[in-house]
Amino acid sequence: MKTEVLQADTPETATCAVELLREGEAVALPTETVYGLAADALSDKAVLKIFQAKSRPRFDPLIVHLPDENWIERVAIVDSSVEDKFARLRKQFWPGPLTFIFPRQPVISDVVTAGLDTVAIRFSSHPVFRKISAAFGRPLAAPSANRFGRLSPTAAEHVRAELDGLIPLIVDAGPTSHGLESTIIALRNGRIEILRRGPITEKQLSAFGEVVVIGATHHPEAPGQLPSHYAPRTRLVLVENAADFDSKSGQRLGLLSWRAKSDARFAAIRQLSERQDLVEAATNLFRLLRELDACDLDLIVAEELPDEGLGAAINDRLSRASSVN
């Protein structure tokens, strides 16, 4: 299969993407978080092409992206006990990088939910994704557009490096703005449970009620919960401070830095943010890890960030990347 890359600002691109989606194909689309691999969420045949292209295990559920909010009750069951809180959270954060877990309607199949009785729903704010989604007129299943377990793509060239020849189309709208996958929450037991950290932080959500963070698990109820994930091909270790790292002689080392600006022990250094700005760090995370992964290193050393807000979400990704090897 030949993979075509089309610029998002050309008139023909949206038409081509919608036609391919209607034919049951999976296409890579930009979102405000990372690039997603989208297919018709109501077609098992189409959704299976996502799993095939990504080599994604069938036990890991997918997020369903809605073309508009009128689809909420058609795909999910929102209990009356959480309706008010859900409405207030939607008003504040939708469209945007917040995903909700609810019991599913029968129209959403076991293939999408990995056999779970729940479905993850999101309403993206990216103008290109929204345009194509609205024109398609049906929900789209859209996990990150990369090989399973690897670094999420924040630019079209990242998608091509991972999936060239496996999908027919990549819609290129430039780099994504957030750089981290959406925050995933469940409203239950009178609380807001964070199942995956992301751009919407614990502090932001705490204005709407008690917040509890649920850790990684080998039995995910939402995408991105597996203990090992988001990894470069080069082995990665997570340390509190690179200055204290005990390096072995003969190793070619790279550093993903939060504090250090220079260190002769490292053959390559990438700094997440010179200003130590967490928003900038989140945007740069996967891109800089990809750059280090291309430097022919034996080991990538990543420094922890302040464990709050976006820093906690970045640490979560780095911790799970370090668990892969």
C-alpha positions, -999 to 999 in steps of 0.1 A, spaced: 0 0 0 12 35 -9 9 60 19 0 95 7 7 126 27 -16 156 20 -14 190 35 -45 199 56 -50 233 40 -57 221 5 -94 218 -5 -91 182 -17 -76 168 15 -108 167 37 -127 152 8 -101 125 3 -100 117 40 -138 114 43 -140 92 12 -114 68 26 -131 67 59 -164 58 42 -146 31 23 -136 16 56 -100 26 56 -79 39 85 -63 74 80 -40 95 102 -54 128 113 -41 156 135 -56 163 169 -47 189 195 -29 162 215 -11 138 191 -18 124 156 -45 98 157 -52 68 134 -89 71 127 -115 47 113 -153 44 115 -160 34 151 -193 17 141 -176 -7 116 -157 -36 131 -140 -42 98 -127 -6 97 -116 -7 134 -97 -39 129 -75 -21 104 -63 2 132 -53 -28 153 -36 -43 122 -16 -12 112 -5 -5 148 1 -41 158 -20 -32 187 -32 -60 210 -70 -65 210 -72 -62 248 -64 -24 247 -96 -4 242 -99 26 218 -112 62 223 -143 71 203 -142 106 189 -176 122 185 -185 143 154 -207 164 177 -221 163 212 -255 150 199 -238 116 196 -231 113 234 -263 94 243 -261 73 211 -228 57 221 -227 61 259 -250 57 289 -247 87 312 -263 79 346 -285 107 361 -262 107 392 -233 122 371 -253 142 345 -247 175 362 -210 170 368 -205 157 333 -223 188 319 -201 212 339 -169 194 328 -180 194 292 -188 231 294 -153 238 307 -131 214 288 -149 203 255 -140 205 228 -106 196 241 -82 169 255 -105 153 280 -119 118 276 -147 103 296 -154 67 304 -191 56 305 -211 24 301 -215 18 264 -245 16 242 -249 -15 220 -239 4 189 -203 3 202 -189 -32 197 -165 -54 217 -138 -47 191 -137 -10 200 -140 -16 238 -118 -47 240 -148 -65 254 -154 -40 282 -188 -28 291 -176 8 289 -166 32 261 -141 61 261 -155 93 244 -139 125 234 -147 156 214 -115 170 198 -108 207 194 -85 205 164 -101 223 135 -89 198 109 -100 168 129 -134 184 136 -139 194 100 -132 158 87 -152 142 116 -182 164 110 -182 158 73 -179 120 79 -208 123 104 -201 92 125 -179 85 155 -143 78 148 -121 54 168 -87 71 169 -57 59 190 -23 75 184 -10 69 149 21 49 158 32 13 163 18 0 196 38 8 227 61 33 209 64 70 210 33 89 201 35 110 170 33 148 173 40 155 136 31 140 103 67 128 96 65 108 128 34 90 115 51 82 82 82 68 100 60 44 119 32 35 95 44 42 59 30 15 36 4 4 62 -22 31 58 -34 50 27 -33 86 40 -17 110 65 -32 145 68 -4 169 77 -15 199 97 20 206 113 30 198 149 3 192 175 -2 218 203 -3 197 235 21 169 227 5 145 253 -25 122 249 -58 133 264 -66 130 301 -90 101 307 -114 102 336 -144 82 350 -171 98 371 -180 72 397 -183 67 435 -189 104 438 -154 111 425 -135 121 394 -111 92 388 -81 100 365 -73 68 346 -46 85 324 -29 118 332 -28 143 304 -32 180 294 -61 185 318 -45 183 352 -56 171 386 -57 207 399 -80 218 371 -104 188 377 -104 194 415 -126 224 410 -154 200 400 -151 175 429 -128 150 447 -101 137 424 -84 103 427 -55 91 404 -57 55 394 -24 38 386 -13 18 356 -26 -17 353 -21 -49 332 -59 -50 328 -67 -16 313 -102 -1 313 -90 28 293 -64 34 266 -28 42 278 -31 24 312 -6 -4 305 25 -2 328 49 -4 298 42 21 270 53 53 251 89 39 247 117 47 223 136 18 208 167 28 228 165 17 264 155 45 287 160 50 324 143 76 346 164 94 372 157 122 397 188 142 387 212 134 358 242 148 378 238 118 402 236 92 375 263 65 377 273 59 341 292 29 329 323 33 308 320 26 272 283 34 269 271 60 245 246 79 265 219 104 257 201 128 281 166 141 281 172 170 304 150 190 327 178 206 347 212 200 331 223 221 301 256 204 295 274 172 307 304 157 290 293 122 298 264 124 273 269 122 236 236 139 229 215 162 251 179 174 245 164 199 269 127 197 274 124 234 281 152 260 286 127 281 306 116 250 326 80 256 313 59 225 317 36 233 287 66 236 265 81 204 279 49 185 272 48 197 237 85 187 231 85 154 250 79 128 222 97 148 195 129 151 216 127 114 225 125 106 188 156 127 182 175 110 209 163 76 196 180 84 162 214 92 178 227 56 179 228 55 217 231 26 242 209 43 268 187 74 272 187 90 306 156 110 314 154 135 343 122 136 363 101 168 363 83 184 392 56 159 400 26 182 397 3 193 369 17 186 335 49 175 351 31 145 367 17 136 332 52 138 317 67 117 345 39 92 340 49 88 303 86 85 311 81 61 339 62 37 316 87 42 289 114 31 313 95 0 322 96 -14 286 132 -26 287 
